[in-house]
Amino acid sequence: MAVAIVLLTVFGVLLAAGGVAGWPDPAANEQAIGEVSRWCERVSGGLIREPLNTAGNLAFVIAGLVMFAVLARDTGKGRRVTNPFIGNQGIALLYAGAATFLGPGSMLMHASHTFVGAWLDNLSMVIYILVPVVYNLALLGRWRARTFVLVYVTTVVLYAAGFWFLGADLGINFELFRVCIPLWIISEVLVRFWSPRVRWASGLVGFAVALAFGITPWTMITHPDEYWWVLLFWLPAVLAKGPVPVRRRYTPWFWAGLASFLAAFYIWNLGKDGTSFCEPDGLLQGHAVWHALSALATWCFFLFLRTQRFAPPDAEPSEEQPADDAPVAVEPAESD
């Protein structure tokens, strides 16, 4: 947690210095000073281009620091647990760090309106969502820990380079964060309801997820050039090797996180420039609310992942298990 606070302090100083020195030219898709931004708030000529939307990202920082505090408390108790999202364990720290990083990533974008800010904003979202997605794929595919690290790091690096040189869609109509949302839900379905029939039907869940975000199956099917990536809906099924000896409690935290994120998404759209709810000079900005509710979602999902227990398929989750009774981290079979 101390490291996170130091890094956040350094970022805050650099952000302030950037504003004082004067931000570089804005990205081509950003509005001029005095105009209404894409996210409704009027662009300021001061130190920060969108003060309220920038400040809204403090919610991610708060959520992430609370996660670190909870993990530190776990470690202080000296518990022996098999859940990798409890205590001073790599994936738990990665999740908390990624959730925290969502704040600075988005802050730079709203504060500067530069291409670098947009790049860091999108990168922070990918760094966060890949944690649960790749972890679920690791469980389904029986990956060893080093495979998890290799897939995660390689994906982040390739995305960072692709966005920098090719743009947000990587030049192939492929927005990774957008695709990872259905992949997360699909992989959750397989972790929870594994069967040979569910395995190959699981990809259809992706269409239901897309529909919740306003994209109909018909639109996706009739525009294969834009939505070719629906084929990835079956990626978890292809990688899966069988049922996963993991049990998670979905009520209340998974559903609370999902509801919070969906509410954030709808408020985000309601508050865009050009809508009746957009008040560029108002003290309450819909996009800032999107940040706050999304931060709440990361917290809820953190609590949800902490309910995970390795157990036989017919066993109920227990609070703790001896370390030799179940696999650790992402290795259902053996440790490195």
C-alpha positions in Angstrom: 0.0 0.0 0.0 2.9 2.4 0.8 4.3 1.8 -2.7 0.9 2.7 -4.2 0.7 5.9 -2.2 4.2 7.0 -3.2 3.4 6.3 -6.9 0.1 8.2 -6.7 1.8 11.1 -5.1 4.4 11.2 -7.9 1.6 11.0 -10.4 -0.2 13.9 -8.7 2.9 16.1 -8.8 3.5 15.3 -12.5 -0.1 16.0 -13.3 0.0 19.4 -11.6 3.3 20.2 -13.3 1.8 19.3 -16.7 -1.0 21.7 -16.1 1.2 24.5 -14.9 3.6 24.1 -17.8 0.7 23.9 -20.3 -0.5 20.7 -21.9 0.7 19.8 -25.4 -1.7 20.1 -28.3 -4.9 18.1 -27.8 -5.7 15.0 -29.6 -7.5 15.4 -33.0 -10.8 14.2 -31.6 -10.9 16.6 -28.6 -12.7 20.0 -28.5 -11.1 23.4 -28.1 -11.1 25.4 -24.9 -14.6 26.8 -24.2 -16.4 24.1 -26.2 -18.3 21.2 -24.8 -16.2 18.0 -24.5 -17.2 14.6 -25.7 -18.1 13.8 -22.1 -20.3 16.9 -21.7 -18.2 19.0 -19.4 -17.1 22.3 -20.9 -13.3 22.4 -21.7 -11.5 24.7 -19.3 -8.4 26.7 -20.2 -7.0 26.3 -16.6 -4.7 23.6 -15.3 -7.2 20.8 -16.0 -9.3 20.6 -19.1 -12.3 18.8 -17.4 -12.0 19.4 -13.6 -15.1 17.5 -12.5 -14.6 14.5 -14.7 -11.0 14.4 -13.6 -11.8 14.6 -9.9 -14.4 11.8 -10.4 -11.5 9.4 -10.9 -10.5 9.7 -7.3 -13.1 7.1 -6.6 -10.8 4.5 -8.3 -7.9 5.6 -6.2 -10.0 5.3 -3.0 -11.3 1.9 -3.9 -7.9 0.6 -4.8 -6.3 1.8 -1.6 -9.0 0.3 0.5 -8.3 -3.0 -1.4 -4.7 -2.8 -0.4 -5.6 -2.1 3.2 -7.9 -5.2 3.2 -5.1 -7.3 1.8 -2.7 -6.0 4.3 -5.1 -6.8 7.1 -5.4 -10.4 5.7 -1.7 -10.8 5.9 -1.5 -9.4 9.4 -3.8 -12.2 10.5 -1.4 -14.8 9.2 -4.2 -16.9 7.8 -3.4 -19.9 5.5 -5.9 -19.7 2.7 -6.1 -21.0 -0.8 -7.9 -18.1 -2.3 -5.4 -16.0 -4.3 -7.4 -12.9 -3.8 -6.9 -12.9 -0.1 -3.7 -11.6 1.5 -0.3 -10.6 0.1 -0.5 -12.7 -3.0 0.4 -11.8 -6.6 -3.0 -11.8 -8.2 -4.7 -10.0 -5.3 -2.0 -7.3 -5.5 -2.3 -7.1 -9.3 -6.1 -6.7 -9.1 -5.8 -3.9 -6.4 -3.1 -2.2 -8.4 -5.0 -2.4 -11.6 -8.1 -1.0 -10.0 -6.1 1.9 -8.5 -4.4 2.6 -11.8 -7.8 3.2 -13.5 -7.9 6.5 -11.6 -4.6 8.0 -12.9 -5.1 6.6 -16.4 -8.5 8.4 -16.8 -7.3 11.5 -14.9 -4.6 12.2 -17.5 -7.0 11.8 -20.4 -9.6 14.2 -18.9 -7.0 16.6 -17.5 -4.9 17.0 -20.7 -7.0 15.9 -23.7 -3.8 14.6 -25.2 -3.2 11.4 -27.2 -1.0 10.1 -24.4 -3.8 10.7 -22.0 -6.2 8.7 -24.2 -3.6 5.9 -24.6 -3.0 5.6 -20.8 -6.8 5.7 -20.1 -7.5 2.8 -22.5 -4.5 0.9 -21.3 -5.5 1.2 -17.7 -9.0 -0.3 -18.5 -7.4 -3.2 -20.3 -4.9 -3.8 -17.5 -7.8 -4.0 -15.1 -10.2 -6.2 -16.9 -7.6 -8.7 -18.1 -7.0 -9.8 -14.5 -10.3 -11.6 -14.0 -10.6 -12.6 -17.7 -7.1 -14.2 -17.9 -7.5 -15.7 -14.4 -10.7 -17.5 -15.4 -9.1 -18.7 -18.6 -6.2 -20.0 -16.5 -8.6 -22.0 -14.4 -10.5 -23.4 -17.3 -7.3 -24.2 -19.2 -5.4 -25.7 -16.2 -2.6 -23.2 -16.8 0.5 -22.9 -14.6 1.2 -19.6 -12.9 4.0 -18.7 -15.5 1.5 -19.2 -18.3 -0.9 -16.8 -16.7 1.9 -14.2 -16.3 3.0 -14.7 -19.9 -0.4 -14.4 -21.4 -1.3 -11.3 -19.3 1.9 -9.4 -19.8 2.1 -10.2 -23.5 -1.5 -9.1 -24.1 -0.9 -5.8 -22.3 2.3 -5.1 -24.1 0.8 -5.9 -27.6 -2.3 -3.8 -26.8 -0.2 -0.9 -25.6 2.0 -0.9 -28.8 -1.0 -1.5 -31.0 -3.0 1.4 -29.6 0.0 3.7 -29.8 0.8 2.9 -33.5 -2.5 1.8 -34.9 -5.2 3.5 -32.8 -7.9 2.4 -30.4 -9.3 -0.3 -32.6 -5.7 -1.6 -33.5 -6.5 -1.0 -37.1 -8.8 -4.1 -37.3 -12.0 -3.0 -35.6 -11.0 -4.6 -32.3 -11.4 -2.8 -29.0 -9.9 -5.1 -26.4 -11.8 -3.7 -23.4 -15.1 -3.9 -25.2 -14.4 -7.6 -26.1 -13.2 -8.5 -22.6 -16.5 -7.6 -21.0 -18.5 -10.5 -22.7 -15.4 -12.8 -22.3 -15.5 -12.3 -18.6 -19.2 -13.2 -18.3 -18.8 -16.2 -20.7 -15.8 -17.5 -18.7 -17.8 -17.1 -15.4 -20.6 -19.2 -16.9 -18.2 -21.9 -17.7 -16.5 -21.8 -14.3 -19.9 -22.0 -12.6 -22.0 -24.2 -14.9 -19.5 -26.4 -16.7 -20.9 -29.3 -18.8 -20.1 -30.4 -22.4 -23.4 -28.9 -23.6 -22.8 -25.6 -21.7 -19.2 -25.5 -23.0 -20.2 -25.1 -26.7 -23.3 -23.0 -26.0 -21.4 -20.6 -23.8 -20.4 -18.3 -26.7 -24.1 -17.4 -27.1 -23.9 -15.7 -23.8 -21.7 -13.0 -25.4 -24.6 -11.9 -27.6 -26.8 -11.5 -24.5 -24.1 -9.4 -22.9 -23.7 -7.2 -26.0 -27.5 -6.8 -26.1 -27.4 -5.4 -22.5 -25.0 -2.7 -23.9 -27.3 -1.9 -26.8 -25.8 -4.0 -29.6 -28.3 -6.5 -31.1 -27.3 -10.0 -32.4 -28.7 -9.0 -35.8 -26.4 -6.0 -35.9 -23.4 -8.1 -35.1 -24.2 -10.8 -37.6 -25.0 -8.5 -40.4 -21.8 -6.4 -40.0 -19.1 -9.1 -39.9 -16.4 -6.5 -40.9 -17.1 -4.5 -37.7 -18.0 -7.4 -35.3 -15.8 -10.2 -36.6 -14.5 -10.6 -33.1 -17.7 -12.4 -31.9 -15.8 -15.5 -32.9 -13.8 -15.0 -29.7 -17.0 -15.6 -27.7 -16.0 -19.3 -28.0 -12.4 -18.8 -26.9 -13.1 -19.9 -23.3 -14.8 -23.0 -24.6 -11.9 -23.9 -26.8 -9.4 -23.4 -24.0 -11.4 -25.2 -21.3 -10.3 -28.7 -20.3 -13.1 -29.6 -17.9 -14.9 -28.5 -14.8 -13.1 -26.2 -12.4 -12.9 -27.2 -8.7 -13.8 -23.7 -7.7 -16.9 -22.3 -6.0 -17.8 -18.6 -5.7 -20.7 -16.9 -4.0 -22.3 -14.7 -6.7 -24.8 -13.1 -4.3 -24.6 -10.3 -3.4 -21.2 -9.0 -4.7 -21.1 -10.2 -8.3 -24.6 -9.0 -9.0 -24.0 -5.8 -7.2 -20.9 -5.2 -9.3 -22.7 -6.0 -12.5 -25.6 -3.7 -11.6 -23.2 -0.9 -10.7 -21.3 -1.1 -13.9 -24.5 -1.3 -16.0 -25.9 1.7 -14.2 -22.6 3.5 -14.8 -22.7 2.7 -18.5 -26.3 4.0 -18.9 -25.5 7.2 -17.0 -22.4 7.6 -19.1 -24.5 7.6 -22.3 -27.2 9.8 -20.8 -24.6 12.4 -19.9 -22.8 12.6 -23.3 -22.7 15.9 -25.3 -25.9 16.4 -27.3 -28.2 14.6 -24.9 -30.9 16.3 -22.9 -29.2 15.4 -19.6 -25.9 17.2 -20.6 -25.2 20.3 -18.6 -21.7 21.4 -19.6 -21.4 24.0 -16.7 -23.3 21.9 -14.1 -21.6 20.9 -10.8 -22.7 17.3 -11.3 -21.3 15.6 -14.4 -22.7 12.3 -15.6 -19.3 11.1 -16.7 -17.9 11.7 -13.2 -20.8 9.6 -11.9 -19.8 6.9 -14.4 -16.3 6.9 -12.8 -17.7 6.7 -9.3 -20.1 3.8 -10.1 -17.4 1.9 -12.1 -15.1 2.2 -9.1 -17.8 0.8 -6.9 -18.1 -2.1 -9.4 -14.3 -2.9 -9.0 -14.8 -3.0 -5.3 -17.8 -5.3 -5.5 -16.0 -7.7 -7.9 -13.0 -7.7 -5.5 -15.3 -8.9 -2.7 -16.9 -11.4 -5.1 -13.5 -12.9 -6.0 -12.6 -13.2 -2.3 -15.5 -15.7 -1.9 -13.7 -18.1 -4.1 -12.8 -21.5 -2.6 -11.2 -24.5 -4.2 -13.4 -27.5 -3.5 -15.0 -30.6 -5.1 -17.8 -29.7 -7.5 -20.5 -30.7 -5.0 -19.0 -29.0 -2.0 -20.2 -25.7 -0.6 -17.6 -22.9 -0.2 -16.0 -22.8 3.2 -14.4 -19.8 4.9 -10.9 -21.3 4.8 -9.1 -24.6 3.8 -5.8 -26.1 4.6 -3.2 -25.2 2.0 -2.6 -28.8 1.0 -6.3 -29.5 0.4 -6.7 -27.4 -2.7 -4.6 -25.8 -5.4 -3.1 -22.3 -5.0 -3.2 -19.3 -7.3 -4.0 -20.2 -10.9 -2.7 -23.8 -10.7 -5.5 -26.3 -10.2 -3.1 -29.3 -10.5 0.3 -28.4 -9.1 2.6 -25.5 -8.0 5.5 -24.2 -9.9 
